[in-house]
């Protein structure tokens, strides 16, 4: 009887999915006791590299760390920080904290949804923008506030939105 | 009892002494008080998530969960204060608020723990009405159906899959009101590492997990005059079916079961015990061959849940698995070949039904290896014990009052060795009864090998047969099988033969067996012991107790198969296995 052990194939496939740096990290984790406790740290690294966690990434992490896949996807789907879909080049976060909300964050959000043609949690078809709502960013003095990538924009009005998006795209073209 | 290791406390103003470390729930049970519970299961780890078992403890400013809180000296517990009764009722009302209102049309009506709890706690109206969770039923699987709307997130299925079976297929995914129990990636059951054992169905308090029903197909076949409908019943059905009709657990009901099947309209009623005898004869021959040529240990192959487990978790051990089909598939193969010939039916007009204690048999029946031609399955439908009980009830048959009758020829004669297949260690014991004679070439007096009855889940023994010693291992519950198989892989011990049954206690604890009668919990060792004793009684009452002495088996070889291991028996009675994905993590 042949080909009864697919472990080599599964292992090779898992290794092919993840970059070397993460493979090294996983190997390090496995050399220490309680490797399973490093799951979240490994998922962070994978998301940092790919921008999100695809099913094949989760499968690879499960096989290489030898943690049941259902547990791995359970963790990945539990935490808001982990994203299971590809994210846009620019993530726009609309602050929905009290101060921003009072100052019209909902109208900003509506305008963004309209301009981008997407809802919260979604990404534009061209892969450029992801729209998210966020809790207080700690810059209430500038309310209402949105973040585009790591840039904070304060005292935003709905009419500024098209311009802000245009500027963002220009920065992409010039870089 | 040592004074220091004992704790004295008051439960509902009654003083009780229990060992330190006892939980409040266990202490109350010693007084005959059953505290309501939902997520708790004595064989599984504590979760404490359902909050139904809340009790009041004097000087503790909050209610505590009786399942997880240990007793302390001088503790004063109240299990039924008005406040506690109200809190429990509120909790269950909130669960019901997020639960479909379809008790009357639900498969578990009358057997549902949530329904029983709501009644017991006095929930008589639905005060909270709001948005409910909304999930599609996942019924693509050949065996296990998942309805997440009925799930109350007690986590028993997750724990049984992790802790008893070591499969780790289920987990809670997402969070908050979107939390849902699924395999990894929310995959369909058949695309996951699920081995279809059905233990999640057993422990589910509601109808969130159920077997794929075949009862409609069977009613249709029974009503179809063009079909010759044949049924076989597994060894362990006779030990459990009576529970569905109020008979005491452990009452063998073979004769009444056969009569009931006849009343339902089956044209011929055969005994899977015969398939079990045949399995033993084939397997014993295979074992003798493997003693010469290897590879050893030989692993038994009757349990389809175990076979799936091997294919997904231990594919490197496939060469060790006996190539014998399960007793069900052997019997089915003979029904559509030997019986078809002798009864002058075309195989296509025979509808072959198997009554099994097992959910995974539904999966086994549709595996391509168990088809005679690409369009002709050996087994057309598999009913669980629960499904057959329902059919008999639905027909209106008064089971308890039925007279006995006997299985039909030519596939209805069996030995006691076939009976004990239904309990852990039974296949091993039956194999030893036959192999002992084959190995020594002489009749062997010894019949009972009690040292292989693995009631605690895992057993090993050295059995002297003539001048040889055969080292055997027996495991039930796949977490125990893992322990044994890892020993094999690490080369820690050389076994000759290992019996593995996926379910706790073997088939008597199968995923398709009746929900427990009052006074027992699901997978209750006391209940399993009763069912096992029914099989041992049946075995002891037989004049023939060695498989190879079965005259029907001998006649089969003479008239049809040739000899054990012949080309014809290989084609009909043996099969093959293959590594399957996704690869399980063990």
Interface residues (C-beta under 8 A of the other chain):
Chain A: X1 X3 X4 X5 X6 X7 X10 X55 X58 X59 X62 X63 X66 X67 X68 X69 X70 X71 X72 X73 X74 X77 X78
Chain B: X162 X168 X169 X170 X171 X172 X173 X174 X175 X182 X183 X184 X185 X186 X192 X193 X315 X316 X317 X318 X319 X576 X578 X579 X581 X582 X583 X585
